[in-house]
Amino acid sequence: MKRNILFITGQFLPYTKSVGGILRVYSFLQTLKNKHNLYLLTKKGHYYGYLGLQKKNLKKIKIFYLNNNNKVLTKNLLTVVIFNFYYFFRNLFYLLTIDNSFFSINGFYKKTLGIIEVQKINYIIISSPPFSLLYLIKKIKLIYPNIKIIIDYRDSWTGRINSIFLYLIKFFLRHCLEKKIIKLADHILVATNTIKSNLLQITKKKITIIMNGFINSSKKILFNKSKKILIGYFGLVSDNYNSYRNISVLYNMLKNNKSLKKKYLFYFYGNNNITNLKIKNFSCFKFKKNILYNKVLHKMAFMDYLLVLHTEKNSSKEVITGKLYDYIGSRVPIIFISQGETEGGKIIKKNNLGFSINYLKYNLAQFFLNLKKRNYIQKRKNLYFFSRRFQNQKLLRIIK
């Protein structure tokens, strides 16, 4: 039987800077679109286009875009203060769900009620972050108690931050807010084992792990002719000190090391805004525009290694970025650099897919001094388990 399913998420095509934050929902839509009637509610923003994903693949989905009321937000003094100090208090704001949808909850709620009434919705899937969207659950259940609501955790909420300084706030929000909210949900989806473990501490509800995965995999691996080792990074990166993808970690390692500067060339592909001119013009770094998603595998295949970077210790434990699975699909060896142990790093080690370097324990410069240029390809293993096609079959079994 066809069901009417509404997805609610904070951002989506064509108003997203990177495919990383929306690819999970996009793949869910592709899995379900031929079996159910699909609707999606999200926010408008700056137009970036479809980033190499096929617009025609969304023809069967009715998408509702909530307008950003920028004039109201500009006049809201609290909003201005919050965004000015965001990077200094990012983890606190994350816990308090003061995110890019926080001031739009009433708009989401009103629009959701209208869609439910007209489209006779049976299921609602809320994909978070942003976690402020979870406040919709109680409001919706009060009016439509029979609608099945599924929470999709792409990241943990209160379980993500492990700062001693925020422990009391985290404990309060975890047991007095998040626990009560998920009690109202009918099912919970999570992207990682770590998220599931965190949630099992506050709920006994059914939790299904649907890992992220690659959509396509490389059939051909190329070898570049460069004498230098080429390392590719695909996605957003920053030179902000408080960023969890702080490129300064690499820059500080390389800048005074003549051997490493002769040996490496790093390519960064993405809609990145690097403000430090020393980093922006550094000879070992090449900053390139975002590559369309349907062409990215071909570019990955030229690299000797592909890079994942996570530089924040407090949130490192559960980290498995979406790009990791695209890297796996490319069959190029992966270097996962992190401040602390990560779940993504464990996957790389377990499946012999490359290297996982926790630079709190290991000397990063020494690792790169010892690394040799790739002269091999990853053996063709059975990678189907890491594909979205395989993982998303679990969602089909949940929708009844």
N, C-alpha and C positions, 0 to 999 in steps of 0.2 A: 504494500500500500504506500502510495506517495504521501510524504509528509511535507508540511510547510515549515521551513526552517529559517529562522532569522539569526544571522551572525551580527554581533556587535563588537567593534574594535576601534581603537583610537586613531588609526591611520590606515590608508589603503591607496592603491593606485587610482589616479595618477598623481596624488598629492603626498608622495613619500620620497625622501631623499635617497633611500637605499632599499633594495629588495629584501635585505636581511630581516627587517621587522615585520614584513607582511607575507613572506613566502609560505609560512606555515598555513595561514588562513587561505591564501591563494590555492595551495595544494588541496586543502580540505574541500574547497569549492569544486575543484576539478574532479575529485573523487565522488562527490555526491550529486553533481548537477544532472546526470542522466537518470537518476533514480528518484529525486525529490525536487520540490519547488523551493528555490533558494532566494533569499533576500539578504541584503547586507546594509547595515547602518554604520556610518563612519563620519569623520570630519573632513571638511575642505581645508586646504592650506596652500602653500606655494606649489605651483604646477611644475612637476618634474618629468611628466610623460610616463610611458609604460616600461621604461628601463630594459627593454628587450623581451619582456613577457608579452604574450599575444593578447591584444585587446579582444580579438574575436573569441577567445576562450571564455570571455566573461559575458557573452551575449545572452546566455540563458539565466543570468543572475540579475535580479532587479536591485540596483544599488541606490541607496538614499544617502545624500551628502548633507551633513549639518553645516550650515554656514558659520564661519568664524566671525564673531562680533568684535572685531578689532577695536572699534571706537570705544566700546564699553570697557574692554580690557585695558586700553590705554589710560582711561580715566580712573581706573580702579587702582588706588595708591598701593593697596596690599599686593596686587599682582606685580606692579613695577618693582617693589621692594623684593619680593620673592625671586623674581627672575634675575635681578641684579646680584643677589647673593646665592644664587642656586648652586654654583660650583663649590662654594665654601660649606654649604650645609646639605649637599646632595643626598647623603645617606639618611639624614633626618627627614628630609622632604619625601624621600622614597618610602619610608616607613609610614609617614603621615598621609600618604597618597596625594600629596600636593603635586600633581603632575599636569600634563598638557590637556587633560580632559576634566580636571577638577572643577573648573569654572563653567563647564558646559553640561554638567550632569542634568540640570533641569531641562535643557534642550534635548538631550538624549532621551530622557524619560518621556517627555511629551510626544516626541516623534515615535518612540517605541510603541506607546499606547495606540497611536494612529495606525501604525503598520499592523499591529495585532488585530485591531478591529476590522480593518479592511481585508487583510490577507488571511485571516483565520489561522494564526500561527500555532503550531503544535509544539515546536522545540525552539529554544533560544540558546545559542552558544556564545558566551562572552569570553573573548580572548584577551588575556592580560599578561603584562602591563599594557596600558595604564590600569592600576588597581582601583582607582576611583570609580571605574565602571561597575565594580562589584556592588556598589551601593544601590544599583538599580534592582538587584534581586529581591530585596525585601519589599520594595514599592510595587514591583510587578506581581509578586506572589499574593499581596493583599487584595489585588483586584482579580487576578487570574491564577488561582491556586492550582489549576489542573495543567497549566503549561509546564512542560519539562524544561528545566534550566540546567545547562551544562557549563561548568567553569573550565576554561582551558588555561592552564598555567604554563606560559612560555618560560617564565622565570618564577622563582619563589617571591613571596611578598615579605612577610616578617622573618621567614627562614633564610633570607638571602644575606642579611647584614649581620656580621659577627663582631661588632665593635663593643668593647667593654663599656665605653662611655654612653652607649645608647641602650644598654642592657635593660634597664628598668622600663624605658619607653617601649622597647621591643616586647618585653614580657607582657606589659599591659595590653598593647594592641593585639598581640598574638592570641591571648586568652579572652579578652573582653570584646574584641571586634572581629578579627578574622575567623575565629572559631564559630562565632554566632552566625556570620554571613554564610560560611560554607555549609552550615547545618541546614540551611534553606535550599541548597542546591540538590538536584536529583542525581548528578553524576559529576565526577571530576576527572579531567584529562591533565596529564603532566608530560613535559618534554624530557625529563631526566629522572634517573633513580634517586638522586639527591633530593629533588623536589618532593618526590613521593615519601621518602623517609622523613622529611621535615613535617609533612602534612599528617602522617600517621601518628604523630605525637599529639595532635589535637582533634583528630576525627577518626571515626570507624567506617566512614562512607567508602563505597566502592571507588577505587582509584585505578585508572587505566593509563599505563605508560604508552604514549604514542611519540616515539622519538622523531626529531627532525630527520631529514634525509636528503639525498640528492635526487633531482628530477631526471637529469641525464648523466651518462657516464662516457668517458673518453674511449674511443675505439682505437685511436692512434696516438702514440707518444712521440714527440719530436725532440731532437737534441740540438741545442743552440751551439754556435761556433765561437762564442765569446770565450776569451781566455779567463775572464773573471767568472766567479760564481754568481749566478743571477737568482735573486730571491724575490718572489712576488707576494704582495699583500693586496687582497681584494676586499674593499669595504672601507668603512669610516675609521679614521685615525685622527689623533689630536696632539698638539704640543702644549695643551693646558696641563698644569701641574697636577690638578685634581682629577684629570680624566682617567678612566680605567683602560684607555688604549693610548697611553702616553708614549709617543715616539721618542721622547727625550732619553728614554732608557737605552735605545739603540744609538742615538747620537752621542751620548756621553761615553759610551763604550768605544766608539769608532774614531772620534774626532782627533785624539792624540796618539792613535795607534797606526803607524805608517804601514805596518804589515797588513793589517786588516783593510785599510783604505785601498791598498793595491789589489786586494784579493776579491772584494765584494762590490756588487751593485744591487741596490734595493729599489724595486719598482712598487710604487703605491698607486693603486687604481681606485678612484672613488671621488665623490663630491666633497673633498676635504678643504678646510680652510686653515692653512698653517700661517700663523702670525709672526713667528720668530724667523727673521730673515736669514739668520745663520743656519738654521735647520732647513729652511725652504731652498736655500742656494747651496747646500752641502753637496760636495761632489759625488758622494756615494749614494745619494738619494735622488730618485727621479719621480716626480709627482705627475701623474697622468689623470686625465678625465675619467669619469665612470665609464665602464664598458657595458654595452648592452648585454643582458643576461644570456641571450641566445648565442652570444659570441665569446663568452668568458672562458669556456672550457678550452677553446683553441688557443687563447692567450696563455692560459695556465700551463698548457703542454710544453711551451717553450722554456719554462723556468726550470732551474735545477732543483729548487725547493720552494715550498709555499709556506707562508708565515701566518701564525695566529699570535696575537699579542693581547695579554690581559695584565694590567699593571696595578690593580687595586687588590690588596690582601684581604680586606674585609668581605669581599663578595666573590672570592676566587673559587671556593670549594665546589660550587655547582656549575661552573662555567663550561658550557658546550656551545660555542657560537654556531649559528646556522651555516656560516661559510665553511666550517670544518667538514661538513658532509659533502659539499661541492668539491672541496679539496680531495676528499676520499674518492669521489667519483672520477676525478681527473687522473688518478693513479700516479701522481707525482708525490715524492716524499714530503712530509709535513714537519715543520719545526714549530712547536707550541711553546712559546715563552710566557712565563707567568710569575707573579709574585705570590707564591703559595702553591699547594697542590690543587689540581683541577680535575673534574670528571672527564673533560675532554682529553687531558693529558693521559689519563689512565686508559682511555680507549685506544689512543695511539700506541702506547706501550704494549697493551694486551694483544693488539692485532698486528704489531710490527709494521706500523704505517709511517714511521719516522722517528722523531725525537721530541721528548717532553723535558723542558728545562725550567726548573724552579730556581730563579736566580737568587733566592734567599739562601739556598743551599749550595749551588754550583756556580763556578766562575763563568760568567757569560762570555767574556773575551777569550778564555781558554778553549771553550767549546768551539767558537768560530775559528780560532787558529788551527784547531785539529780537523775541522770539517773539510772534506774533499769534494771536488766537483763531481756532480752526478754523471756516471757513465753506465747507468743501468736503469731499468724500469721496474716498477713494482710487479711482482708476479701476479698474474691474473687470478685473483682469488674470487670466491663467490661473495660478491659485495651486495647481493640483492637485499640482505637484511638491513643494509644502511640506506635503502631507497625509500622515498616517500610512498611509492606505490605499495610496497610491502607493509609499511607501518600504518598507512591510512585505512587498510582493510579492517582494522579494529574499530574504526569509527562507523563503518557500515553496519557492523554487528550491534552497535549500541543504539542506533536509530531504528526503532521498531514501529 
